Amino acid sequence: MDDKMFVQTEIKYGPDKLKGKYHRMHSVHTKFGELINNTGVTWSSTTGMVNADESVWDAFFKRDKIFKTFKKKGCKIYPLLNIVFSSSTATGAFHNASSAIPQTSEEEQAIE
């Protein structure tokens, strides 16, 4: 993987640095997705900017400082991050309470 990146960027990252970049990008994808899926938040895919009430922003700011960056700059690369990470990010579609009876495969297929 590092050799392929070198051909594209002419920069040698090394496996540890590539892993770190991957995990940071995955975190950005997860947190930005959580933000734009919140009620009362709108996002422009063309500009990458997010709009929300100050009360919504305050709640997110208490959780993580990255949300301040999202408020200032948005996330223009989110569509690309979504392509890369959408299949590996948990959505909760198959969540089950610990007290609930497990779903059958037919019920799971209906959810999909």
C-alpha positions in Angstrom: 0.0 0.0 0.0 2.8 2.4 0.9 4.4 1.8 -2.6 1.1 2.6 -4.3 0.8 5.8 -2.3 4.4 6.8 -3.2 3.6 6.5 -6.9 0.6 8.8 -6.4 2.1 11.3 -4.0 5.9 10.8 -4.1 5.8 10.8 -0.3 6.8 7.7 1.8 4.4 7.4 4.8 5.2 4.0 6.2 2.7 1.6 7.6 2.2 3.3 11.0 1.6 6.7 9.5 -0.9 5.2 6.9 -2.8 3.5 9.7 -3.0 6.7 11.7 -4.3 8.6 8.6 -6.8 5.9 8.0 -8.1 5.9 11.5 -8.3 9.8 11.6 -10.2 9.8 8.4 -12.6 7.1 9.6 -13.2 9.1 12.8 -14.0 12.3 10.7 -16.4 10.2 8.6 -18.2 8.8 11.7 -18.4 12.1 13.5 -19.5 14.2 10.6 -22.1 11.6 9.6 -23.4 11.7 13.1 -23.6 15.5 12.9 -25.5 15.7 9.6 -27.9 12.9 10.5 -29.0 14.9 13.6 -32.4 16.5 13.6 -32.2 20.2 13.0 -28.9 20.0 11.0 -28.6 20.8 7.3 -25.7 20.1 5.1 -24.8 21.4 1.6 -23.0 18.7 -0.3 -21.8 21.3 -2.8 -20.1 23.6 -0.3 -19.6 21.1 2.5 -20.9 23.5 5.0 -23.3 22.7 7.9 -26.0 24.8 9.4 -27.6 24.3 12.8 -28.9 26.2 15.8 -26.4 27.3 18.4 -28.0 24.9 21.0 -27.2 22.0 18.6 -23.6 23.2 18.1 -23.1 23.7 21.9 -24.2 20.1 22.5 -21.7 18.8 19.9 -18.9 21.1 21.2 -19.2 19.5 24.6 -18.6 16.1 23.1 -15.6 16.7 20.8 -13.6 19.7 19.6 -13.6 18.4 16.0 -17.2 19.7 15.7 -15.8 23.3 16.0 -13.8 22.6 12.8 -17.0 21.3 11.1 -18.8 24.5 12.0 -16.1 26.7 10.6 -15.0 24.7 7.6 -17.6 22.0 7.0 -16.3 18.8 5.4 -15.9 19.0 1.7 -14.4 15.5 1.4 -17.3 13.8 3.2 -18.7 12.4 -0.1 -15.3 10.7 -0.7 -15.1 9.5 2.9 -18.6 8.1 2.5 -17.4 6.0 -0.5 -14.4 4.7 1.4 -16.0 4.1 4.8 -19.8 3.6 4.4 -19.6 -0.2 4.3 -17.4 -0.3 7.4 -19.2 2.2 9.6 -21.9 0.9 12.0 -25.3 2.4 11.5 -27.3 0.6 14.2 -29.7 -0.8 11.7 -29.5 -4.2 13.2 -29.3 -3.1 16.9 -31.2 -5.2 19.4 -31.9 -4.5 23.0 -30.3 -7.0 25.3 -33.8 -7.9 26.6 -35.3 -8.5 23.2 -35.6 -11.8 21.4 -33.0 -12.1 18.6 -34.4 -11.3 15.1 -34.8 -14.0 12.5 -33.0 -13.8 9.2 -36.4 -12.9 7.6 -36.8 -9.9 9.9 -33.2 -8.8 9.2 -33.8 -9.0 5.5 -37.0 -6.8 5.9 -34.8 -4.2 7.6 -32.3 -4.1 4.7 
